[in-house]
Structures are given as structure tokens and as C-alpha cells.
């Protein structure tokens, strides 16, 4: 039995016997969607990237086909909500579809921020289908440099 | 239409291309989601390509093969600390084989809010003609 298996492997390469195992692992990982970048996803549309520096939080999201006036962004204390609707206009009658992968629908997402924010200083920009929000941190939440004498 | 609009959008991770050809430059390549539909006169393709600018988009049609490829300028976050990264950016690449003859001169492409709309008019010959059958 063992011998048969050994000889039945069609793409046996002596060069690197681990290569096939490595490929298998990659395929399994793809199957279970467990690549490291997706593990942290909250699973709510839209997917966001959140970064911070000393003064601001930066929120970026990909929203292709969403118009600025169809977006609703609200900030309260230390959280931010993004909601809206993605519309796909109906095409003319008699159009026969070959592929339909794009989806329309509503979305709403809450993003918790790790500190208080200044609700008056929020800037949102939508360009080429990418939303970028800059939220200023509240004075209390900003790190303070302390001089040691 | 109504039932489509009220639906809640679900997350679908960006699909990475499984190697169209070996890449020479490092970086991720994604497959854009597309809608393709056809009327009697033309084929229309809609593709979601967030972050793509008109200058960075290449549309190529030769020998019935339509190739879309686009570069996305990486976002500069060097001074920022990443708290959450749910999506990655990279190039877009997708290829289609067209069954119809396309009038290359009348191809029209517009890019709006990260969505490409490509209109490919069919050549007259390919548009179906009704043939009247006479009895006698």
C-alpha cells in the first residue's frame, strides 16, 4: 500500500519534497480564509483600515460606486459610524447578463476608537471610490511629552 | 429593483489573482468584481476598481482578448501606527475572451467613483438581423 502510493504520485520532485506540502498548506489556508490579514476582520461591510498618529485617527474604506451624498458618517465620543447605501442603476430593458458579481445594498458599520475624539474636527473625503476620514483626537487623549529635568 | 436595494451588503474579501503570469514587480494583484451585460448593439462591462485613477488604467483589446489592468498608488502610512487592517491594496488585473467582434474605434470607457464602465459596440455584422420567412 505504501509503495503504491509512493509510485502513484505523478508530480514527485526529488528537488524539494516539501514543496508539495507547502502548496497544500497554502491551499488549505485559502480554503479556510485564515490568511493573517483576514483573521482580524469584523466581517461587516465596508472593510476598513484604521491607523493613528499623535493627533488623529485615520479611517480608510473602499466604497466603489458610492456617492458622497449616499453616505452618512457620525461621530460620538469614541466611536464612529459609517452607513449608507450602494446603488446600482438598472440598465436598459433587454440587457442580458453574462456576469453579475457587483452587489447593491445598504450598509452600516460602527468603528470603536481607542480614545476620545474631538467631534468638531472630523474630515471625510470620498475620492475614486475610497473613503478617507480623519478624526482629531481630543486634547485629553493626546499623548503629552513630559520633560525630565 | 426594490429587493436588491433593501438588501444588506455582505463583506466579500478582495479576490487575489491566482497568477495571470509571473509578476516581475512585487505587490498584490486583485481581481475586480464585474458586471457584464449585452444588448443587441453592445456589450457593457462594469468593474469595481476603488483607488484607480484614469491614468493608471490600461484597457487592451486584441485577438478577442480584453485585458484590464490598473495600478493603485500605495497609501502612505509610514508616520501612522496601524490599529486595524482589514483590506489590502494592490493592482487589479482581469482578462476576458470576447465571443463577438467589437468595433474597436467606438469603445468607450469612463471611470467614476472607482467604477469603470466600458462600452464595447458590436460590429454591424454581428448584430442579429431578423429574417422574414415567406411562405410560398
Interface residues (C-beta under 8 A of the other chain):
Chain A: X33 X37 X38 X40 X41 X42 X43 X44 X45 X46 X47 X48 X49 X50 X51 X52 X53 X57 X58 X60 X62 X63 X64 X65 X66 X67 X85 X86 X87 X88 X90 X91 X92 X94 X95 X96 X97 X98 X99 X100 X101 X102 X103 X104 X105 X106 X107 X114 X126 X128 X129 X130
Chain B: X1 X4 X5 X6 X7 X8 X9 X10 X11 X12 X13 X33 X34 X35 X36 X37 X38 X39 X40 X44 X46 X48 X49 X50 X51 X52 X53 X75 X77 X79 X80 X81 X82 X83 X84 X85 X86 X87 X88 X111 X112 X113 X114 X115
